[in-house]
Amino acid sequence: MESYNRVSVEERNHPKKSSIPPLSDVLTELRAQMIHYTTLLIQGYIIPNTDVSKSPLLTPILQQTMPRGFLTELVTRTHTNEKLFLKVFNPILQNLFG
C-alpha cells in the first residue's frame, strides 16, 4: 500500500510529467501490478495465509489508512472474476458484519 501511495504522490508532485506517456503508462502499470500482488498475497500464494477468515486488508480499512483509490481499483480489477472477488472480499465482509 505504501508503494501504491507513492505513485499518487509522484502524480501530485509532477502532474504534467506524469500525465503523458511513457510515465503515465508506467504509473498505470505499477498500480495494476500492486493490485495483482495484493490479490496473490490475500489468496496465500506469496505468504501462506493460515487464518483465511481474517483479511490483511481489514485493519487498513477499519483504520482508514488505505491509499486513496486502492480499494476502488481492487474492486475494479477483481469484479470480473467472481471466484477471485469472493476470495478477496468475503473475509472482509464477514469480519465487518459478523
C-alpha positions in Angstrom: 0.0 0.0 0.0 2.9 2.3 0.6 4.1 1.8 -2.9 0.6 2.4 -4.3 0.6 5.7 -2.3 4.0 6.7 -3.7 2.6 6.5 -7.2 -0.1 9.0 -6.2 2.5 11.3 -4.6 4.5 11.2 -7.8 1.4 12.2 -9.8 0.7 15.1 -7.4 4.2 16.3 -7.4 4.7 16.2 -11.1 1.2 16.4 -12.7 2.2 17.4 -16.2 5.1 14.9 -16.5 3.0 12.0 -15.0 0.0 12.6 -17.3 1.8 11.9 -20.6 3.4 8.7 -21.9 5.6 7.0 -21.2 5.5 7.9 -17.5 1.7 7.8 -17.3 1.8 4.2 -18.8 4.4 3.2 -16.3 2.4 4.5 -13.3 -0.7 2.8 -14.5 1.1 -0.5 -14.9 2.7 -0.1 -11.4 -0.7 0.3 -9.9 -2.0 -2.7 -11.7 0.9 -4.8 -10.6 0.5 -3.8 -7.0 -3.2 -4.7 -7.1 -2.2 -8.1 -8.7 0.4 -8.6 -5.9 -2.3 -7.8 -3.3 -4.7 -10.4 -4.7 -1.9 -13.0 -4.7 -1.0 -12.1 -1.2 -4.6 -12.3 0.0 -5.0 -15.7 -1.7 -2.0 -17.1 0.2 0.2 -17.6 -2.9 3.1 -15.3 -1.7 2.9 -15.8 2.1 0.8 -18.8 3.3 -2.3 -17.4 4.9 -3.0 -19.6 8.0 -6.1 -17.6 9.0 -8.2 -17.3 5.8 -11.1 -15.8 7.9 -9.0 -12.6 8.6 -8.1 -10.4 5.6 -4.9 -8.4 5.7 -7.0 -5.6 4.3 -9.3 -5.4 7.3 -7.1 -3.3 9.6 -6.3 -0.6 6.9 -10.0 -0.4 6.0 -11.0 0.0 9.7 -8.2 2.4 10.4 -8.9 4.3 7.2 -5.2 4.1 6.2 -5.7 2.6 2.8 -4.4 4.8 0.0 -6.9 6.8 -2.0 -8.2 4.7 -4.9 -6.7 1.4 -3.7 -9.9 -0.2 -2.7 -11.7 1.1 -5.8 -9.0 -0.3 -8.1 -9.0 -3.6 -6.2 -12.8 -3.9 -6.8 -12.4 -2.9 -10.4 -9.7 -5.4 -11.2 -11.3 -8.3 -9.4 -15.1 -8.0 -10.0 -15.0 -9.8 -13.4 -13.7 -13.0 -11.8 -16.3 -14.0 -9.2 -14.2 -16.6 -7.5 -11.3 -14.2 -7.0 -13.6 -11.3 -6.0 -15.3 -13.5 -3.3 -11.9 -14.8 -2.1 -10.7 -11.2 -1.6 -13.8 -9.6 -0.2 -15.7 -12.3 1.7 -13.3 -12.3 4.7 -13.6 -8.5 5.0 -17.4 -8.6 4.9 -17.6 -11.5 7.3 -15.4 -9.6 9.8 -17.3 -6.4 9.4 -20.8 -7.8 9.5 -20.2 -10.9 11.5 
